[in-house]
Amino acid sequence: MKTYPREIGVLQVPKKGEKLAGVYMLLKRERAGLETVLKGLFGANVGVRSVEMYERDDADGWVISAFLDMSKSPYGASGLENFLKRLDCVDELAISEHTPILHQTSLFPIMNRNERVILQSVKRIQHVRDQLERILTSSGVSVIFYNMGLENGRGLHKMLVQEFRANLLTIQQRANLLKDHLVASGMGILDLTDLDLEERSGIVKLYEGYECDGVRKDRPTCHASRGILAGYFGNEWMLDNVKVVELRCRAIGDPHCEFAVGTGER
């Protein structure tokens, strides 16, 4: 699969006895502040399993994304959170205490909630779609798969908000959670460069989309992906009238898939 440089991280699978916590921080550019955080982790007997640190978009500090082993800490994730929240150098903070599953990456932790997840071959999914198309026609299948994607997108947005306390994040950072989830789950690579998140309209590009992988059709076929975008951004913008139209599709020979996203308000 083609990937962008920041999309895929190291798989994080908890070792025996580990209790991993995912931590996301926006930190001011202060050496003393960074030293205080590190001393606090050391003093609380918190193990650092993995960590990534890079410059913030505003160049005024750092973004820190880490997995910490809390198994030997007497304070736990809640105690760590209380400690970090008291520091002036920490602008934003999100901590999740859930146990990671196999498909977790260091940039996007998919957490093990009380939800049953099954893995299915793309070819089998496409075979089911083709069989339904013979029975229900292309129009019928597009309605079914679109509505499946719509509910998936709504549920995905709700899950990400809960897991990452996304009210702490900017609208662009929440959109990046969607991008990372689709990559981590093998669904494709989103490019949101031409989507104006504030104006609620624009173009979304999808590379390596699973619905049209190796498929040849006479019309665009990414109905579930279209529904996911409508459901996710409908929840993000708190609107029921988000419209998504597929303009390009690899199934009809285009180099990538492309969707027009809008609210119908204009």
C-alpha positions as CSV (number, residue, x, y, z in Angstrom):
1,M,0.0,0.0,0.0
2,K,1.3,3.5,-0.7
3,T,1.7,5.6,2.4
4,Y,2.5,9.1,3.4
5,P,5.5,9.5,5.6
6,R,3.6,10.3,8.8
7,E,0.9,7.7,8.4
8,I,2.3,4.5,9.6
9,G,4.1,4.0,13.0
10,V,5.5,1.0,14.9
11,L,2.9,-1.6,16.0
12,Q,2.3,-1.4,19.7
13,V,1.4,-4.8,21.2
14,P,1.4,-4.9,25.1
15,K,4.0,-7.3,26.5
16,K,3.1,-9.5,29.5
17,G,2.4,-7.5,32.6
18,E,2.4,-4.1,30.7
19,K,-0.4,-1.6,31.2
20,L,-0.1,0.8,28.3
21,A,-1.6,4.3,28.3
22,G,-1.7,6.5,25.2
23,V,-0.7,10.1,25.8
24,Y,-1.0,13.1,23.5
25,M,0.4,16.5,24.7
26,L,0.9,20.0,23.2
27,L,3.9,21.4,25.1
28,K,5.3,24.9,25.1
29,R,8.8,25.3,23.9
30,E,10.4,25.5,27.3
31,R,13.5,23.4,28.3
32,A,12.5,23.6,32.0
33,G,9.0,22.4,31.2
34,L,10.2,19.4,29.2
35,E,12.6,18.5,32.1
36,T,9.8,18.8,34.6
37,V,7.6,16.3,32.5
38,L,10.5,13.8,32.3
39,K,11.4,14.1,36.0
40,G,7.7,13.6,36.8
41,L,7.5,10.4,34.7
42,F,10.7,9.1,36.3
43,G,9.6,9.9,39.8
44,A,6.2,8.1,39.2
45,N,8.0,5.0,38.0
46,V,6.4,5.4,34.5
47,G,8.0,3.4,31.7
48,V,8.3,4.9,28.2
49,R,7.4,2.3,25.7
50,S,7.6,4.6,22.6
51,V,7.5,8.3,22.0
52,E,7.4,10.7,19.1
53,M,8.0,14.4,19.3
54,Y,7.8,17.0,16.6
55,E,7.4,20.7,16.2
56,R,3.9,22.1,16.4
57,D,2.3,23.8,13.4
58,D,2.6,27.2,15.0
59,A,6.3,26.5,15.7
60,D,5.8,27.7,19.3
61,G,6.2,24.3,21.0
62,W,6.1,20.5,20.5
63,V,3.6,17.8,19.9
64,I,4.3,14.6,22.0
65,S,2.6,11.3,21.3
66,A,3.7,8.5,23.5
67,F,2.8,5.1,24.9
68,L,3.6,4.7,28.6
69,D,3.8,1.6,30.7
70,M,1.8,2.3,33.9
71,S,2.1,-1.2,35.4
72,K,4.8,-0.1,38.0
73,S,3.4,3.3,38.8
74,P,1.5,3.6,42.1
75,Y,-0.5,6.6,40.7
76,G,-1.9,5.2,37.5
77,A,-3.1,7.1,34.5
78,S,-5.4,9.3,36.5
79,G,-2.6,10.4,38.8
80,L,-0.3,11.1,35.8
81,E,-3.1,13.2,34.2
82,N,-3.6,15.2,37.3
83,F,0.2,15.9,37.5
84,L,0.5,17.0,33.9
85,K,-2.6,19.2,34.0
86,R,-1.0,21.2,36.8
87,L,2.0,22.1,34.7
88,D,2.0,25.5,33.0
89,C,4.0,24.2,30.1
90,V,1.3,21.8,29.0
91,D,-1.2,23.5,26.7
92,E,-3.4,20.4,25.8
93,L,-3.5,16.9,27.1
94,A,-5.4,13.6,26.3
95,I,-4.7,10.3,28.0
96,S,-6.4,6.9,27.2
97,E,-6.0,4.0,29.6
98,H,-7.4,1.4,27.3
99,T,-5.5,-1.7,26.2
100,P,-4.3,-1.6,22.6
101,I,-5.0,-4.3,20.1
102,L,-2.9,-5.6,17.3
103,H,-3.8,-2.9,14.7
104,Q,-2.7,-0.1,17.0
105,T,0.0,2.2,15.6
106,S,2.2,4.7,17.5
107,L,0.4,7.5,15.7
108,F,-3.1,6.2,16.0
109,P,-4.0,4.0,18.9
110,I,-7.2,2.0,18.0
111,M,-8.3,0.9,21.4
112,N,-9.9,-2.4,22.6
113,R,-13.4,-1.3,23.6
114,N,-16.2,-3.7,24.4
115,E,-16.9,-4.1,20.7
116,R,-16.6,-7.1,18.5
117,V,-14.6,-6.6,15.4
118,I,-14.1,-9.1,12.6
119,L,-11.6,-8.9,9.8
120,Q,-12.8,-9.7,6.3
121,S,-11.0,-10.1,3.0
122,V,-11.6,-7.2,0.5
123,K,-12.2,-9.8,-2.2
124,R,-15.0,-11.4,-0.2
125,I,-16.6,-8.0,0.4
126,Q,-16.4,-7.2,-3.3
127,H,-17.9,-10.7,-4.1
128,V,-20.9,-10.0,-1.8
129,R,-21.4,-6.6,-3.4
130,D,-21.3,-8.1,-6.9
131,Q,-23.9,-10.8,-5.9
132,L,-26.2,-8.1,-4.5
133,E,-25.7,-6.0,-7.6
134,R,-27.0,-8.8,-9.7
135,I,-30.1,-9.0,-7.5
136,L,-30.8,-5.4,-6.6
137,T,-29.1,-3.5,-9.5
138,S,-26.4,-1.0,-9.1
139,S,-28.7,1.7,-7.7
140,G,-30.0,-0.7,-5.0
141,V,-26.5,-1.7,-3.9
142,S,-25.3,1.9,-3.8
143,V,-28.1,2.8,-1.4
144,I,-27.3,-0.2,0.9
145,F,-23.5,0.4,1.0
146,Y,-23.9,4.2,1.3
147,N,-26.1,3.8,4.4
148,M,-23.7,1.2,5.9
149,G,-20.9,3.7,5.4
150,L,-23.1,6.6,6.8
151,E,-23.7,4.7,10.1
152,N,-20.0,3.7,10.2
153,G,-18.9,7.3,9.8
154,R,-21.2,8.5,12.5
155,G,-20.1,5.8,14.9
156,L,-16.5,6.4,14.1
157,H,-16.7,10.1,14.9
158,K,-18.4,9.3,18.2
159,M,-15.8,6.7,19.1
160,L,-12.8,9.0,18.2
161,V,-14.3,11.9,20.3
162,Q,-14.6,9.6,23.3
163,E,-11.3,7.9,23.0
164,F,-9.2,10.9,22.3
165,R,-11.2,13.5,24.1
166,A,-11.3,15.3,20.8
167,N,-12.9,18.4,22.3
168,L,-9.3,19.3,23.2
169,L,-8.3,19.1,19.6
170,T,-8.7,21.5,16.7
171,I,-11.0,20.7,13.8
172,Q,-7.9,19.8,11.6
173,Q,-6.5,17.5,14.3
174,R,-9.9,15.7,14.6
175,A,-9.9,15.3,10.8
176,N,-6.4,13.8,11.0
177,L,-7.8,11.2,13.4
178,L,-10.1,10.0,10.6
179,K,-7.1,9.9,8.2
180,D,-5.1,7.8,10.6
181,H,-8.0,5.4,11.3
182,L,-8.6,4.7,7.6
183,V,-4.9,4.0,7.1
184,A,-4.6,1.8,10.2
185,S,-7.7,-0.2,9.2
186,G,-6.5,-0.7,5.6
187,M,-9.4,1.3,4.1
188,G,-7.3,3.8,2.2
189,I,-5.4,7.1,2.4
190,L,-7.3,10.4,2.6
191,D,-6.0,13.7,1.3
192,L,-8.0,16.5,2.9
193,T,-5.9,19.3,1.5
194,D,-8.7,20.8,-0.6
195,L,-11.5,20.4,2.0
196,D,-12.2,23.6,3.8
197,L,-13.2,22.4,7.2
198,E,-14.5,25.8,8.4
199,E,-16.5,26.5,5.2
200,R,-17.8,22.9,5.2
201,S,-17.1,22.2,1.5
202,G,-14.4,21.1,-0.9
203,I,-12.7,18.1,-2.4
204,V,-11.5,14.9,-0.7
205,K,-9.1,12.6,-2.5
206,L,-8.8,8.9,-1.6
207,Y,-5.8,6.8,-2.6
208,E,-5.7,3.0,-2.5
209,G,-9.4,2.8,-1.5
210,Y,-10.4,-0.8,-0.7
211,E,-13.8,-0.7,-2.5
212,C,-12.3,-0.3,-5.9
213,D,-9.1,-2.2,-5.4
214,G,-8.6,-4.3,-8.6
215,V,-12.2,-3.5,-9.7
216,R,-13.4,-2.4,-13.1
217,K,-16.8,-0.9,-13.4
218,D,-18.6,1.5,-15.7
219,R,-19.4,3.9,-12.9
220,P,-17.9,5.1,-9.5
221,T,-18.2,2.3,-6.9
222,C,-17.0,3.7,-3.6
223,H,-20.4,4.0,-2.0
224,A,-19.4,3.0,1.6
225,S,-16.5,5.4,1.5
226,R,-18.9,8.2,0.4
227,G,-21.2,7.3,3.3
228,I,-18.3,7.3,5.8
229,L,-17.4,10.9,4.7
230,A,-21.0,12.0,5.0
231,G,-21.5,10.5,8.4
232,Y,-18.2,11.6,9.9
233,F,-18.4,15.2,8.7
234,G,-22.1,15.3,9.4
235,N,-21.3,14.7,13.0
236,E,-18.3,16.9,13.0
237,W,-20.3,19.8,11.6
238,M,-23.5,18.8,13.5
239,L,-25.5,18.7,10.3
240,D,-27.8,16.1,8.6
241,N,-27.5,17.5,5.1
242,V,-23.9,16.8,4.2
243,K,-23.8,15.7,0.6
244,V,-20.9,13.6,-0.9
245,V,-20.6,12.9,-4.6
246,E,-17.9,10.7,-6.1
247,L,-16.3,12.5,-9.0
248,R,-13.5,10.2,-9.8
249,C,-12.9,6.5,-9.1
250,R,-10.2,4.0,-9.8
251,A,-12.8,1.5,-10.8
252,I,-13.5,3.5,-14.0
253,G,-9.8,4.1,-14.7
254,D,-9.0,7.2,-12.7
255,P,-5.7,7.4,-10.9
256,H,-7.4,7.9,-7.6
257,C,-10.9,8.4,-6.1
258,E,-12.2,11.9,-5.5
259,F,-15.3,13.2,-3.7
260,A,-17.1,16.6,-3.6
261,V,-18.2,17.3,-0.1
262,G,-20.7,20.0,0.8
263,T,-23.7,20.9,3.0
264,G,-26.2,22.1,0.4
265,E,-26.6,25.4,2.4
266,R,-25.5,27.7,-0.4
